[in-house]
Amino acid sequence: MLLMLQYVWEMRGKEHAIERNFTMNNDEVKLLSQMKKAINNGNKSFYQRKDRDYLLDLSNLGISLEEAWKEILTLNKHFYVLDKKPIYKQSNNHLIFKKIINGKKTYIKLVMDKDENGNDFVYCWSFHEDGE
């Protein structure tokens, strides 16, 4: 019984994780924690890219802007993936995740920066169906 409870506890939160063999290091775990704090403080925004319309991407996933931020707050080490395109890496302040949302594998890229007042600020650069 104890082993079964431990297994259930370990599986909690993995129901929408993607199979992968990556692990977050301590700095990345700390960064995610800082990102969640900034988001909870309202220091967040979707980044308007020239090549994607985030509102259309969210609509294609069947979620609203508010629901997307709620999904982001549920991210943890079980959803983390390595950046396959490190050439685009601008800094060490970004994290990439993949998660099943409404039955679709979803690619999520978050970047932490400072706002004009020096506060931590999170930009969601990607939140769309994964095209791998």
C-alpha positions as CSV (number, residue, x, y, z in Angstrom):
1,M,0.0,0.0,0.0
2,L,2.8,2.4,0.9
3,L,4.6,1.8,-2.4
4,M,1.3,2.4,-4.3
5,L,0.8,5.7,-2.5
6,Q,4.4,6.7,-3.3
7,Y,3.9,5.9,-7.0
8,V,0.6,7.9,-7.1
9,W,2.4,10.8,-5.4
10,E,5.3,10.7,-7.9
11,M,2.9,10.6,-10.9
12,R,0.9,13.6,-9.6
13,G,1.4,16.4,-12.1
14,K,2.8,14.2,-14.8
15,E,-0.5,13.5,-16.6
16,H,0.2,16.1,-19.3
17,A,4.0,15.7,-19.4
18,I,5.8,14.7,-22.6
19,E,8.1,11.8,-22.6
20,R,11.7,13.1,-22.4
21,N,15.0,12.5,-20.8
22,F,16.0,16.0,-19.6
23,T,16.2,17.4,-16.1
24,M,16.3,20.9,-14.9
25,N,19.4,22.0,-13.1
26,N,19.3,24.1,-9.9
27,D,19.6,27.4,-11.7
28,E,16.7,26.5,-14.0
29,V,14.5,25.4,-11.1
30,K,15.3,28.7,-9.4
31,L,14.6,30.6,-12.6
32,L,11.2,28.9,-12.9
33,S,10.4,29.8,-9.3
34,Q,11.3,33.5,-10.0
35,M,9.2,33.5,-13.1
36,K,6.1,32.2,-11.3
37,K,6.6,34.8,-8.6
38,A,6.8,37.6,-11.3
39,I,3.7,36.2,-13.0
40,N,1.7,36.0,-9.7
41,N,2.7,39.7,-9.2
42,G,1.2,40.6,-12.6
43,N,4.6,41.2,-14.2
44,K,3.8,39.2,-17.4
45,S,3.0,39.6,-21.0
46,F,2.8,37.7,-24.2
47,Y,5.5,38.8,-26.7
48,Q,4.0,39.8,-30.1
49,R,6.3,38.1,-32.6
50,K,6.3,39.1,-36.3
51,D,6.0,35.4,-37.4
52,R,3.2,34.3,-35.1
53,D,-0.1,35.6,-33.7
54,Y,-0.3,34.4,-30.1
55,L,-4.0,35.0,-29.9
56,L,-4.6,32.8,-32.9
57,D,-2.2,30.2,-31.5
58,L,-4.2,30.2,-28.2
59,S,-7.5,29.9,-30.0
60,N,-6.2,26.9,-32.0
61,L,-5.4,25.3,-28.6
62,G,-8.9,26.1,-27.4
63,I,-7.8,28.3,-24.5
64,S,-7.9,32.0,-23.5
65,L,-5.1,34.3,-22.5
66,E,-6.0,33.8,-18.8
67,E,-6.1,30.0,-19.1
68,A,-2.7,30.1,-20.8
69,W,-1.2,31.9,-17.8
70,K,-2.8,29.4,-15.5
71,E,-1.2,26.6,-17.5
72,I,2.1,28.3,-17.3
73,L,1.8,28.4,-13.5
74,T,1.4,24.6,-13.5
75,L,4.7,24.0,-15.3
76,N,7.4,22.1,-13.5
77,K,10.4,19.9,-14.1
78,H,8.3,17.2,-15.7
79,F,7.5,19.5,-18.7
80,Y,11.0,20.9,-19.2
81,V,12.8,20.3,-22.5
82,L,16.2,21.3,-23.8
83,D,16.4,24.1,-26.4
84,K,17.0,22.4,-29.7
85,K,18.0,25.7,-31.3
86,P,20.5,27.2,-28.9
87,I,21.7,29.5,-31.7
88,Y,18.6,31.6,-30.9
89,K,19.4,31.7,-27.2
90,Q,19.8,35.3,-26.2
91,S,20.5,34.7,-22.5
92,N,20.4,32.2,-19.7
93,N,17.0,33.6,-18.7
94,H,14.7,31.4,-20.8
95,L,13.0,28.0,-20.3
96,I,11.2,25.8,-22.7
97,F,8.5,23.3,-21.9
98,K,6.2,20.9,-23.7
99,K,2.8,20.0,-22.3
100,I,-0.4,18.3,-23.6
101,I,-3.1,20.9,-23.5
102,N,-6.6,19.9,-24.8
103,G,-5.0,16.8,-26.5
104,K,-2.4,18.8,-28.3
105,K,1.4,18.8,-27.7
106,T,2.1,22.4,-26.8
107,Y,5.4,24.3,-27.0
108,I,5.9,27.0,-24.4
109,K,8.9,29.3,-24.2
110,L,9.3,31.8,-21.4
111,V,11.9,34.5,-21.0
112,M,12.7,36.5,-17.9
113,D,13.8,40.1,-18.2
114,K,13.7,43.3,-16.2
115,D,11.1,46.0,-16.7
116,E,11.8,49.7,-16.7
117,N,11.7,49.8,-12.9
118,G,14.2,46.8,-12.5
119,N,11.5,44.3,-11.5
120,D,11.5,40.8,-12.9
121,F,9.2,40.5,-15.9
122,V,8.1,37.4,-17.8
123,Y,7.5,37.3,-21.5
124,C,5.8,34.3,-23.1
125,W,7.5,34.1,-26.5
126,S,5.8,30.9,-27.6
127,F,2.6,29.1,-26.6
128,H,1.5,27.1,-29.6
129,E,1.0,23.6,-30.9
130,D,4.4,21.9,-31.2
131,G,5.7,21.5,-34.7
132,E,8.9,19.9,-33.7
